[in-house]
Amino acid sequence: MTLPRVLLIEDDPSLQRFVQLALEDLPIELLSCTTVDQALLALQHAPVALLLTDLMLPGRSGLDLLQQLQREPALRADARLAVFSAGLLPAVRLQLQALDVWRMLAKPCSIAELEACVRDALGAAPTATEPRSDVAAPVASHFGGNRALYEAFRASCLPQFLIDVQTGDTACEQGDAQAMRRLAHSLKSVLLTLGQPQAAEQAGALEDRSEQADWTAARPLWQALRQQLQAMR
């Protein structure tokens, strides 16, 4: 039997892993891309039942992808469109509605929300879950009380944090405000998912300062966030 295909467009490896863990028990074929061009190639190869995209991507944005699918309905075929993003401001939501986006998931979302999105898109019935207690807040809020799943996700994030530190250091050295903004944007969602609100708040502040290329504020914010990432490792 051919499994329904779900296409994920997300450039952050940690968030890719989070979605993979969330959906690994569902009867689907999950395809992961990091860019719009990769996603378009995947759609040309075979149709998908659900397309789930971030908005902030390297190169062309998720909004660019959705606009192209509106111009080329044959490429979209019967796929339902969903957005998985930390930038769902009211004006952005209106734009997405005009592009026929079926569901919008605000980062960080829970495993239950991701599962519900996929099941609803495919018309599948929910599975029963056992109640769990005595779990930490992020385990309960984002991982459905499944501590093992949380630990697996956390373990997958730690090597990425080493790469993130190198990326942030390079952005600081080169004065690359856009690279720093993209990094901070991704880290904000990952850190909230891991139950690190203080570090996530620092990442949000760094994203804002980087957007304005305010290196006087951005550099100390990066150093503080860098220390948080190293401490978690």
NUTI-466138 format. One record per atom (N, C-alpha, C, O): x, y, z. Coordinates in steps of 0.05 Angstrom, whole numbers, padded with zeros to 5 digits, always signed. Example, Ala and Ser with C-alpha at 12.3 -4.5 7.8 and 13.67 -1.06 7.14 Angstrom:
# NUTI-466138
+00264-00114+00156
+00246-00090+00156
+00264-00066+00156
+00285-00066+00169
+00257-00045+00142
+00273-00021+00143
+00258+00001+00157
+00268+00023+00161
END
This chain:
# NUTI-466138
+00017-00024+00000
+00000+00000+00000
+00018+00025+00000
+00037+00027+00015
+00011+00044-00017
+00026+00069-00018
+00018+00087+00005
-00006+00093+00008
+00037+00097+00020
+00031+00114+00042
+00026+00143+00032
+00040+00151+00014
+00008+00158+00045
+00006+00186+00038
+00031+00201+00044
+00044+00196+00064
+00038+00220+00027
+00063+00235+00030
+00058+00262+00043
+00040+00276+00035
+00075+00269+00062
+00075+00295+00076
+00101+00308+00070
+00122+00296+00076
+00100+00332+00060
+00125+00347+00053
+00130+00369+00073
+00113+00387+00077
+00152+00368+00087
+00160+00388+00107
+00182+00405+00095
+00202+00394+00085
+00179+00431+00096
+00200+00450+00088
+00208+00466+00112
+00194+00484+00121
+00232+00459+00123
+00242+00470+00148
+00273+00468+00147
+00283+00446+00144
+00286+00491+00150
+00315+00491+00148
+00330+00486+00174
+00354+00481+00173
+00316+00487+00196
+00330+00483+00222
+00331+00452+00228
+00309+00440+00230
+00354+00440+00231
+00356+00412+00235
+00342+00402+00260
+00330+00380+00261
+00343+00418+00281
+00330+00410+00306
+00300+00409+00303
+00287+00391+00313
+00288+00429+00290
+00260+00429+00286
+00251+00407+00265
+00229+00396+00268
+00268+00401+00246
+00263+00379+00228
+00261+00353+00245
+00242+00337+00241
+00279+00350+00263
+00279+00326+00280
+00255+00325+00298
+00243+00304+00302
+00246+00348+00308
+00222+00349+00325
+00198+00339+00310
+00183+00323+00320
+00195+00348+00285
+00172+00340+00269
+00174+00310+00263
+00154+00295+00263
+00198+00301+00256
+00202+00272+00251
+00194+00255+00275
+00180+00235+00272
+00202+00263+00298
+00195+00248+00323
+00165+00249+00328
+00153+00229+00336
+00153+00272+00323
+00125+00276+00327
+00108+00257+00310
+00087+00248+00318
+00117+00253+00285
+00101+00239+00265
+00110+00211+00259
+00099+00198+00241
+00131+00201+00273
+00143+00176+00265
+00124+00152+00268
+00128+00132+00254
+00103+00154+00284
+00085+00131+00288
+00061+00132+00269
+00044+00114+00269
+00059+00154+00253
+00036+00156+00235
+00042+00142+00209
+00065+00140+00200
+00021+00131+00196
+00024+00117+00171
+00028+00136+00147
+00010+00138+00130
+00050+00150+00147
+00056+00169+00126
+00085+00166+00116
+00101+00153+00129
+00090+00177+00093
+00118+00180+00084
+00125+00210+00087
+00114+00227+00073
+00143+00216+00105
+00151+00243+00110
+00175+00250+00094
+00196+00237+00096
+00173+00271+00078
+00195+00282+00062
+00203+00308+00073
+00187+00325+00079
+00229+00312+00077
+00239+00337+00089
+00257+00352+00069
+00275+00341+00057
+00251+00378+00066
+00267+00396+00049
+00276+00420+00066
+00263+00426+00086
+00297+00433+00057
+00306+00457+00071
+00302+00482+00055
+00306+00504+00066
+00296+00480+00030
+00293+00504+00013
+00268+00501-00004
+00257+00479-00008
+00259+00524-00015
+00236+00524-00033
+00242+00508-00059
+00225+00494-00069
+00266+00512-00070
+00273+00498-00094
+00272+00467-00091
+00262+00453-00108
+00281+00458-00068
+00280+00429-00062
+00250+00420-00061
+00243+00399-00071
+00234+00436-00049
+00206+00430-00046
+00192+00428-00073
+00176+00410-00078
+00198+00447-00091
+00186+00447-00117
+00195+00422-00133
+00178+00411-00148
+00220+00414-00130
+00229+00390-00144
+00213+00365-00133
+00206+00348-00149
+00209+00365-00107
+00194+00342-00095
+00166+00341-00106
+00155+00320-00111
+00153+00365-00108
+00126+00366-00118
+00124+00358-00148
+00104+00346-00156
+00145+00364-00163
+00145+00356-00191
+00148+00326-00194
+00139+00314-00213
+00162+00314-00174
+00167+00285-00175
+00141+00269-00169
+00135+00250-00183
+00126+00278-00149
+00102+00263-00142
+00085+00282-00124
+00096+00298-00109
+00058+00279-00125
+00041+00296-00108
+00043+00289-00079
+00051+00266-00072
+00035+00307-00062
+00034+00302-00033
+00006+00308-00022
-00009+00323-00035
+00000+00296+00001
-00026+00301+00013
-00026+00326+00030
-00046+00340+00032
-00003+00332+00042
-00001+00356+00059
+00027+00368+00055
+00047+00354+00055
+00027+00395+00053
+00052+00410+00052
+00053+00427+00076
+00036+00444+00081
+00075+00424+00092
+00078+00439+00117
+00104+00455+00115
+00126+00443+00114
+00102+00481+00115
+00126+00498+00110
+00130+00519+00131
+00111+00530+00142
+00155+00524+00137
+00163+00548+00152
+00161+00572+00133
+00160+00568+00109
+00161+00596+00145
+00161+00619+00128
+00189+00631+00123
+00195+00639+00101
+00206+00631+00144
+00233+00641+00141
+00251+00618+00133
+00257+00601+00149
+00260+00619+00108
+00277+00598+00096
+00301+00611+00082
+00299+00635+00075
+00322+00597+00078
+00345+00608+00063
+00337+00613+00034
+00324+00596+00022
+00344+00636+00023
+00336+00642-00004
+00307+00650-00005
+00299+00668+00009
+00292+00637-00022
+00263+00643-00024
+00248+00635+00001
+00255+00615+00014
+00228+00650+00008
+00213+00645+00033
+00190+00625+00029
+00183+00619+00006
+00179+00617+00051
+00155+00600+00050
+00132+00614+00036
+00116+00602+00023
+00130+00641+00040
+00110+00656+00027
+00113+00656-00004
+00094+00654-00018
+00138+00657-00013
+00144+00654-00041
+00134+00628-00052
+00122+00626-00074
+00139+00606-00037
+00130+00580-00045
+00099+00579-00048
+00089+00569-00068
+00085+00589-00028
+00056+00589-00028
+00045+00605-00052
+00025+00598-00064
+00058+00628-00057
+00049+00644-00080
+00053+00630-00106
+00037+00632-00124
+00075+00616-00109
+00080+00601-00133
+00060+00578-00137
+00050+00573-00159
+00053+00565-00115
+00032+00544-00116
+00005+00555-00124
-00011+00541-00137
+00000+00580-00116
-00026+00592-00124
-00025+00598-00154
-00046+00595-00167
-00002+00606-00164
+00000+00611-00193
+00000+00585-00210
-00008+00585-00233
+00010+00563-00197
+00012+00538-00211
-00004+00516-00196
+00008+00499-00184
-00030+00517-00198
-00047+00497-00183
-00041+00468-00190
-00045+00451-00173
-00032+00463-00214
-00026+00435-00221
-00002+00424-00205
-00001+00400-00199
+00016+00442-00197
+00039+00434-00181
+00030+00427-00153
+00040+00408-00141
+00011+00442-00143
+00000+00436-00116
-00017+00411-00116
-00017+00396-00097
-00032+00408-00138
-00052+00385-00140
-00072+00387-00118
-00084+00408-00114
-00076+00365-00103
-00096+00365-00081
-00084+00369-00054
-00097+00364-00034
-00059+00378-00052
-00046+00381-00026
-00060+00402-00009
-00067+00424-00018
-00063+00395+00016
-00071+00416+00036
-00045+00431+00044
-00024+00419+00045
-00049+00457+00050
-00026+00474+00056
-00027+00481+00086
-00048+00490+00096
-00004+00478+00099
-00002+00486+00128
+00024+00501+00132
+00044+00496+00118
+00024+00519+00150
+00047+00535+00157
+00055+00530+00186
+00038+00529+00204
+00081+00527+00190
+00093+00521+00216
+00114+00543+00221
+00136+00541+00211
+00107+00563+00237
+00124+00587+00238
+00121+00602+00264
+00100+00601+00278
+00142+00616+00271
+00142+00634+00295
+00133+00662+00288
+00132+00680+00305
+00127+00667+00262
+00121+00694+00253
+00093+00698+00244
+00088+00713+00225
+00074+00686+00258
+00046+00687+00250
+00031+00711+00262
+00013+00709+00278
+00040+00735+00254
+00027+00759+00262
+00000+00762+00248
-00004+00749+00227
-00019+00778+00258
-00045+00780+00245
-00044+00787+00215
-00059+00775+00199
-00026+00805+00207
-00024+00812+00179
-00014+00788+00162
-00023+00784+00140
+00004+00773+00174
+00014+00749+00160
-00008+00728+00157
-00010+00715+00136
-00024+00725+00178
-00046+00705+00177
-00065+00713+00154
-00075+00695+00140
-00071+00738+00151
-00089+00747+00129
-00077+00740+00102
-00091+00731+00084
-00051+00744+00099
-00037+00737+00074
-00040+00707+00069
-00045+00699+00046
-00035+00692+00089
-00036+00663+00086
-00064+00653+00080
-00068+00634+00063
-00084+00665+00092
-00112+00657+00086
-00118+00662+00056
-00132+00647+00043
-00108+00685+00046
-00112+00691+00018
-00098+00672-00001
-00106+00669-00024
-00078+00658+00009
-00063+00638-00006
-00074+00610-00002
-00061+00590-00009
-00097+00608+00011
-00111+00582+00016
-00096+00564+00035
-00096+00540+00032
-00082+00576+00054
-00069+00560+00075
-00091+00549+00094
-00107+00564+00105
-00091+00523+00097
-00112+00509+00111
-00108+00510+00142
-00127+00513+00157
-00083+00508+00151
-00077+00508+00180
-00051+00523+00185
-00032+00521+00169
-00050+00537+00208
-00027+00552+00216
-00019+00543+00244
-00035+00545+00263
+00006+00534+00246
+00016+00524+00272
+00038+00543+00281
+00058+00547+00268
+00034+00555+00304
+00053+00574+00315
+00075+00559+00330
+00070+00543+00347
+00100+00565+00322
+00123+00553+00337
+00126+00567+00364
+00123+00592+00365
+00133+00552+00385
+00134+00523+00385
+00107+00511+00389
+00091+00520+00407
+00100+00491+00374
+00074+00477+00378
+00080+00450+00391
+00103+00441+00393
+00059+00437+00399
+00061+00411+00412
+00060+00388+00392
+00052+00392+00369
+00069+00365+00401
+00067+00341+00384
+00038+00336+00378
+00031+00327+00356
+00021+00340+00398
-00008+00335+00393
-00019+00353+00371
-00035+00343+00355
-00010+00378+00369
-00019+00396+00348
-00009+00387+00320
-00024+00387+00301
+00016+00378+00319
+00027+00368+00294
+00012+00343+00285
+00005+00340+00262
+00008+00324+00304
-00006+00300+00297
-00035+00306+00288
-00044+00294+00268
-00048+00324+00302
-00075+00331+00294
-00076+00343+00266
-00095+00338+00251
-00056+00360+00260
-00055+00372+00234
-00053+00351+00212
-00068+00352+00192
-00035+00332+00216
-00032+00311+00196
-00056+00293+00194
-00065+00286+00172
-00067+00285+00217
-00090+00267+00217
-00114+00280+00205
-00129+00268+00189
-00118+00306+00211
-00141+00320+00199
-00138+00323+00169
-00157+00320+00154
-00113+00328+00160
-00108+00331+00131
-00113+00305+00117
-00123+00305+00094
-00108+00282+00130
-00111+00256+00117
-00137+00243+00123
-00144+00222+00113
-00153+00256+00141
-00178+00244+00149
-00175+00220+00166
-00192+00202+00166
-00153+00218+00182
-00148+00195+00199
-00159+00200+00227
-00161+00222+00236
-00165+00178+00239
-00176+00179+00267
-00153+00182+00287
-00131+00171+00282
-00157+00197+00309
-00136+00199+00329
-00131+00173+00343
-00149+00156+00346
-00107+00169+00353
-00101+00146+00369
-00103+00152+00398
-00099+00175+00406
-00109+00132+00414
-00112+00136+00443
-00084+00139+00455
-00066+00125+00447
-00082+00156+00475
-00057+00159+00489
-00061+00155+00519
-00083+00162+00529
-00041+00144+00532
-00044+00139+00561
-00038+00165+00576
-00020+00180+00568
-00054+00170+00597
-00048+00194+00613
-00021+00191+00627
-00014+00169+00636
-00007+00213+00630
+00019+00213+00643
+00019+00236+00664
+00005+00256+00661
+00034+00232+00684
+00035+00252+00705
+00064+00256+00714
+00082+00241+00706
+00068+00276+00731
+00095+00282+00741
+00116+00286+00719
+00137+00274+00720
+00109+00302+00700
+00128+00308+00679
+00134+00338+00680
+00118+00353+00689
+00157+00345+00670
+00165+00373+00669
+00147+00388+00649
+00135+00376+00632
+00146+00414+00653
+00128+00431+00637
+00132+00427+00607
+00112+00423+00593
+00156+00428+00596
+00159+00424+00567
+00151+00396+00558
+00141+00393+00536
+00156+00376+00574
+00148+00349+00567
+00118+00347+00565
+00107+00335+00546
+00104+00360+00583
+00075+00359+00583
+00063+00376+00561
+00044+00368+00547
+00075+00400+00557
+00062+00419+00538
+00068+00413+00509
+00051+00418+00492
+00093+00404+00503
+00101+00400+00475
+00104+00371+00467
+00104+00365+00443
+00107+00353+00486
+00112+00325+00479
+00091+00305+00489
+00096+00281+00490
+00068+00316+00495
+00046+00299+00503
+00052+00282+00528
+00040+00260+00531
+00070+00291+00545
+00076+00277+00569
+00097+00255+00564
+00103+00240+00583
+00107+00252+00540
+00126+00231+00534
+00155+00240+00539
+00167+00253+00522
+00165+00233+00562
+00192+00242+00570
+00213+00230+00552
+00233+00244+00545
+00210+00205+00543
+00230+00193+00526
+00232+00208+00499
+00254+00212+00488
+00209+00217+00489
+00209+00232+00464
+00223+00259+00468
+00238+00268+00451
+00218+00272+00491
+00232+00297+00497
+00262+00293+00498
+00277+00309+00487
+00271+00272+00512
+00299+00267+00515
+00312+00261+00488
+00335+00269+00483
+00297+00247+00471
+00308+00241+00444
+00312+00267+00428
+00332+00271+00414
+00292+00285+00430
+00294+00310+00416
+00317+00327+00427
+00332+00338+00412
+00319+00328+00454
+00340+00344+00466
+00367+00333+00458
+00385+00349+00452
+00370+00307+00457
+00396+00295+00449
+00403+00302+00420
+00426+00306+00414
+00383+00304+00403
+00388+00311+00375
+00395+00341+00372
+00408+00348+00353
+00387+00357+00391
+00392+00386+00390
+00421+00393+00399
+00433+00412+00389
+00432+00377+00417
+00458+00384+00428
+00481+00386+00408
+00496+00406+00409
+00484+00367+00389
+00505+00371+00369
+00499+00395+00351
+00518+00409+00342
+00474+00401+00346
+00467+00424+00330
+00475+00450+00343
+00482+00469+00330
+00473+00451+00370
+00480+00475+00385
+00510+00482+00380
+00517+00506+00379
+00527+00462+00377
+00555+00467+00371
+00558+00481+00344
+00573+00500+00341
+00542+00472+00325
+00542+00484+00298
+00531+00512+00300
+00541+00531+00288
+00510+00516+00316
+00497+00542+00319
+00517+00562+00332
+00517+00585+00323
+00533+00553+00351
+00552+00571+00363
+00573+00580+00342
+00579+00604+00341
+00582+00562+00326
+00601+00569+00304
+00588+00588+00284
+00601+00607+00275
+00563+00583+00278
+00549+00600+00259
+00546+00629+00270
+00550+00648+00256
+00538+00630+00296
+00535+00656+00309
+00561+00672+00311
+00562+00696+00307
+00582+00657+00318
+00609+00670+00320
+00617+00682+00293
+00627+00704+00291
+00612+00666+00271
+00620+00675+00245
+00603+00700+00237
+00613+00719+00225
+00577+00699+00243
+00560+00722+00236
+00569+00747+00251
+00569+00769+00239
+00577+00744+00276
+00588+00767+00291
+00613+00778+00279
+00616+00802+00275
+00631+00759+00272
+00657+00768+00261
+00654+00782+00234
+00668+00801+00228
+00635+00772+00218
+00631+00783+00191
+00610+00805+00190
+00606+00818+00169
+00597+00811+00213
+00576+00831+00213
+00553+00824+00195
+00540+00841+00183
+00546+00798+00194
+00524+00788+00177
+00498+00788+00193
+00492+00768+00206
+00484+00810+00192
+00460+00813+00209
+00438+00793+00201
+00423+00783+00218
+00435+00787+00175
+00414+00769+00166
+00419+00741+00175
+00401+00727+00182
+00445+00732+00174
+00451+00705+00184
+00446+00703+00214
+00435+00683+00223
+00452+00724+00229
+00447+00724+00257
+00417+00724+00263
+00408+00710+00281
+00402+00739+00247
+00373+00740+00251
+00360+00712+00246
+00343+00703+00261
+00369+00699+00224
+00358+00672+00218
+00365+00652+00240
+00348+00636+00248
+00390+00654+00251
+00398+00636+00272
+00381+00641+00297
+00371+00622+00310
+00378+00666+00305
+00363+00673+00329
+00334+00665+00326
+00322+00655+00345
+00323+00668+00303
+00295+00661+00297
+00291+00631+00302
+00271+00623+00315
+00309+00615+00291
+00307+00586+00295
+00311+00577+00324
+00296+00561+00335
+00331+00589+00337
+00337+00582+00364
+00314+00589+00383
+00309+00575+00403
+00301+00610+00378
+00278+00619+00395
+00258+00596+00397
+00248+00590+00419
+00250+00584+00375
+00231+00563+00375
+00241+00537+00388
+00227+00525+00404
+00266+00530+00381
+00278+00506+00393
+00280+00508+00423
+00273+00489+00437
+00289+00531+00433
+00293+00534+00462
+00267+00535+00477
+00265+00524+00499
+00246+00546+00465
+00220+00545+00477
+00210+00516+00479
+00198+00508+00499
+00214+00501+00458
+00205+00473+00457
+00220+00457+00479
+00209+00439+00490
+00245+00464+00484
+00261+00450+00504
+00255+00460+00533
+00267+00450+00552
+00238+00480+00535
+00232+00490+00562
+00253+00509+00573
+00259+00508+00597
+00264+00525+00555
+00285+00545+00563
+00275+00573+00557
+00285+00585+00538
+00255+00583+00572
+00243+00609+00566
+00263+00632+00567
+00261+00651+00551
+00281+00632+00586
+00300+00654+00588
+00318+00656+00563
+00322+00677+00552
+00329+00633+00555
+00345+00632+00532
+00329+00639+00507
+00339+00653+00489
+00304+00630+00506
+00287+00636+00483
+00282+00666+00481
+00281+00678+00460
+00279+00679+00505
+00274+00708+00505
+00299+00723+00495
+00297+00743+00481
+00323+00713+00503
+00348+00725+00493
+00349+00722+00462
+00357+00740+00448
+00341+00698+00452
+00342+00694+00423
+00322+00713+00409
+00328+00723+00388
+00299+00718+00421
+00280+00736+00410
+00290+00765+00409
+00287+00779+00389
+00303+00773+00431
+00315+00800+00431
+00338+00802+00411
+00341+00823+00398
+00353+00781+00408
+00375+00781+00388
+00364+00782+00360
+00375+00796+00342
+00342+00768+00355
+00329+00769+00328
+00320+00798+00322
+00325+00808+00300
+00308+00812+00341
+00299+00839+00337
+00323+00858+00332
+00322+00874+00313
+00344+00856+00348
+00367+00873+00344
+00381+00868+00318
+00391+00886+00304
+00382+00842+00310
+00396+00835+00285
+00380+00845+00261
+00392+00853+00241
+00354+00845+00263
+00337+00855+00241
+00343+00884+00236
+00341+00894+00213
+00351+00899+00257
+00357+00927+00255
+00387+00932+00251
+00397+00954+00249
+00402+00909+00249
+00432+00911+00246
+00444+00927+00268
+00464+00942+00264
+00433+00925+00292
+00443+00940+00316
+00463+00922+00330
+00457+00909+00349
+00488+00923+00320
+00509+00906+00332
+00517+00914+00359
+00528+00898+00374
+00513+00939+00367
+00520+00948+00394
+00504+00931+00414
+00514+00924+00435
+00479+00926+00408
+00462+00909+00426
+00464+00880+00419
+00463+00863+00437
+00467+00874+00393
+00466+00845+00384
+00490+00829+00394
+00487+00806+00402
+00513+00841+00395
+00537+00826+00402
+00536+00816+00431
+00540+00793+00436
+00529+00834+00451
+00527+00823+00478
+00504+00803+00481
+00505+00785+00497
+00482+00808+00466
+00460+00788+00467
+00469+00761+00457
+00462+00740+00468
+00485+00761+00436
+00495+00736+00425
+00514+00722+00446
+00512+00698+00449
+00531+00737+00459
+00549+00725+00478
+00533+00713+00501
+00540+00691+00511
+00512+00726+00510
+00495+00714+00531
+00481+00689+00522
+00480+00669+00536
+00471+00690+00498
+00457+00666+00486
+00477+00643+00482
+00471+00620+00486
+00501+00651+00473
+00522+00631+00468
+00529+00616+00493
+00532+00592+00493
+00530+00630+00515
+00536+00617+00541
+00513+00598+00549
+00519+00577+00560
+00488+00606+00543
+00466+00588+00549
+00468+00562+00533
+00463+00541+00544
+00474+00564+00507
+00477+00541+00490
+00499+00523+00500
+00496+00498+00500
+00521+00534+00507
+00544+00518+00517
+00538+00505+00543
+00546+00482+00548
+00523+00519+00560
+00515+00507+00586
+00496+00483+00582
+00498+00463+00597
+00479+00484+00562
+00461+00462+00557
+00476+00437+00546
+00467+00415+00550
+00498+00442+00533
+00514+00419+00522
+00529+00406+00545
+00544+00387+00540
END
